[in-house]
Amino acid sequence: MLFVSDIRKTYFYRPVLKSVSFSVQLGEVVGVLGKNGAGKSTLFRIISGIASLDKGTVKVGESSVASGNIHPRKKLFYIGHAPGLYPSLSAVENLSLALSLRNIDVSETTILDALAKVQLSSQADDAIKIYSQGMLQRLKLALCDVIPWTILLIDEPFTGLDTQGRSLAEKMIDGWKSSEKSIMMVVHDMAWAIENCSRILVIHEGVIGLDSRTKNHAVDIQAYYDGLMV
């Protein structure tokens, strides 16, 4: 479904991604881990078509994800650190705008239901500039819930969430798992990733240092990661 081949990216003469290749099939839930600055977020931005690459290819099926090629990007949905939303608009208005930009017609009831799912009903009409980081993170989860996607790229889904918010996010992620969809997540908790992902990718020194399915390999994956983080 998703094919990444020999991705390379340099910032200010410093190689961040030296040669990254992997593929993701439908139904896979992939945890992406690595040290700070390893290039995890850069990789997601390249896959989604937001950031350019120096060399390599990204394909969804047979179609290349490239500037101006809209069709394959419709199947991808990327949500990064920044909300990418408008501070002066309310949660309802932001979700409505995001849907309209994608020519998706849904009822306001559907939007309100998504906000209720992330426990933002009482702040649904407030300008999001007054939202805390945790509330913005919940709003991003609501956006993931209403936007149709085949491949979800979500960067650190638990950032800013308290215990209740994290539990809510985990429940939503479980609900998104499907044989007809794929999820890639940048996470920092290897134990959680092993338990909740079907596969682990670890980026180290610009390449994929580890690519392993979690089933029957938990001990080896954890040992590799612990050694890497020392």
N, C-alpha and C positions, 0 to 999 in steps of 0.2 A: 504493500500500500504506500508507505513512505520510504523513499530510497535516498540516502545521503552518501555521496561518494567524493572522497578526497577533498573535503572542505578545508580551506586554508584562509586564515585571516590574520593580518598584521595591523597593529596600532602603533603609530609613531616609531616605526622600525623595530617594534617588539612583537615577535610571533606569539599570538594567543592560541590559535588553532593551527597546528602544523600539518595534520593530515587525519581528518576524522571521517570515518566511513561506518555506516551501519544501516540496517533496514528495520522497519517496524510493520508488523502485520496487524490486520484487524483483530480486535479482541485483546491485544496486549496492553498491559499497564506497566509503563516503564519509569522507574525511578532514576533520575540523573543526579549524580553526586560528584563531589570533588572539592578541593580546597578553595578558599576565597580567591577569586581572580583566575580560576582555572579555565574560564571561558564558557561556563554553562549558560548564562544569560545571552551571551553573544551568539552561541549556537542556536538558541531558540529564536532569536531575532532574525538570524539568517534563514532558518527553515521557514519562518512565516513570511519572508520576503520584505521585512522592514529594513533590515541591514544588508548591505552589499557584501559580497565575498570576493576574495582575491583570486581564488581558483576553486574548481570543483562544481558539482551539480547537486541540486535538490529536486526530486521528482515526487509527485503524487500520482501513483499509477504510471502512465506513460507520459504525463504532462510535466514539463519543467516549471518549477516555481521561479519565475523571473519577473523583473519589472515589466509591467504592461501585460503580463499574461494572467488575466483575472481568474479564468476558469478553475485551475487547481487550488488557488488560494481561497475559493469559496468553501472548500471542504475543511480548511484549517481555521482554528480560532486560537489566537495567542493572547494571553493575559499576563502582563509583566508586573514589575514592582510598582510603577506609577499607574494610578487608576485609568488614565487616558480619558477622563470624563471632565465635565464642565462644572467648576466649583459653584457658579452662580445659579445653576439649575438644580431642581430637586431630584431625588432618586427616581421618581416616576418619569420626570421629563428626560433624564439621562438615558434610562432604559428605552423609552419611546424613541428618542433620537437615534440611539445605536441601532435599533431595529429598522427604523425608517431608512437609514443610510444603506442598509442591506436589502431594502425593498421587501421587508418581512412585515406582514400585516397580522398583528395579534390584538386581542381586546385588552382594554385597561384592566379587566378582571384577571387576565393571565399575568400581567405585570404585577398587580397587587398580590397575587398568590405567590409569585416568586419572591417578593419582598417579605411576605409573611413567613416564608420558608426559612429566611435568614434572620428573622426576628427584627425587621426594620419597619414594621407596619406603622408604628407610632411616629416615625420620623420620615415617612414616605414623601411628604410634601415639603420637607425642610430642604433648604439649599445645602448641598453636600459640603460646602466650605466650612460648615460647623461640625462636620463629622470627625470623630476620632479616627486614628489609624485602623483600629479594629473594626469600626463601622464601615470604613471604606473597603476593607478586605471582605467584609460580608457582602457589600454591594457588588464587588467584583465576582463573587460566587453566584449572586443572583443573575448577573450578566451571563455567566457561563451556562446558567440553567435555562435562559430564555433564547439564547442565540443557537440556532441549529449548527452542529459541527459533526464532522466525521473523525477528525484528529484534533484533540485539545492539547495545547502547550500551555501549561500553567507554572509560573515561576514562583516558588515558595508560597504555596497556598495557605500556610498557617501563620504567616508574618502578622504580628500585632494582635493575634487572637488570644483571648483568655481561655481558660479550660473549657468553659461552656461553648465558646465560639469554635474552638478546635474540634470538639466533639461533633458540633453541627457540620463543620466542613468535612470531617471524615465520613459522616453519614451521607452527605451529598455526593462525595466522590464514589462511595459504594453504589449509590443510585445511578451514577453515570456509566458504570462498568457494563459493557455490552459486547457481544460477539460481533456486532456491526460497527463498533467504534474503537478508537485507540486513544489512550491518554499518556502523555509524557509529563512528568512533574520534576522540577528541581526541588529537592528536599535535602535536609541536613541530618536527619535522624536515620541512620542506617538500620537500626533495629526495626523501626516503623516501616521503612521501605521494604525490608525483607519480608515482613509479615503481610504487607498490603499490596505489593507490586508483584507482577509475574516475572519481571526481569529487571536487572540492575545494570546501568552503564556508569562507569566511573571515568571521568576525564582527568588525566594526569599528564603534565608537561606537554600539553597540546595534542595529545592523542587519546584514543580510548584505551585506558590501562586495564579495564576489566569490562567484560560483556558476558553476563551469566544469568541464566534463569535461576529463580530463587528456590524452586522446588528441589529438595534434596541437596542444596548447595549452600545453605545458610551459614554453616560454620566456616567454610572456606571464604565466602564473601566477607563476612565480618572480620576474619583474621587479616585478609588483604587490606581492608579499609582501616583497621586499627593500626596496622603497620605503616600505612601511608600518612596517617594523621599524627604520628609521633613527631 
